[in-house]
Amino acid sequence: MLIKTPIRISDHARINMQKRSITKDEVFETLLTPEKTYTSQNDRCFVKGRLCVVVAENQSSSTVKTVLLSEDKQWTDKDVRNRK
């Protein structure tokens, strides 16, 4: 895992997880074994499959800000209903 501090999940991320049927296990699996990572506006993005977990990090903690699903090359909510 690339994150060295305790991880907290924001209320916003929890709402999006519920709306998109994404479990905590999926979030932590993405953080533990991402296929790729990149930085976007000072946040770190962890990507595995169609799932992107956006994390804000500081010296004492890391916060999952949101979770996104991709459709083709653009991150959208459009196909969330067809996910499972």
Beta strands, then each sheet from edge to edge (+ up, - down):
strand 1: 7-9
strand 2: 36-40
strand 3: 43-48
strand 4: 51-57
strand 5: 62-71
strand 6: 74-75
sheet 1: 1+ 5+ 4- 3+ 2-
sheet 2: 1+ 5+ 6-
end
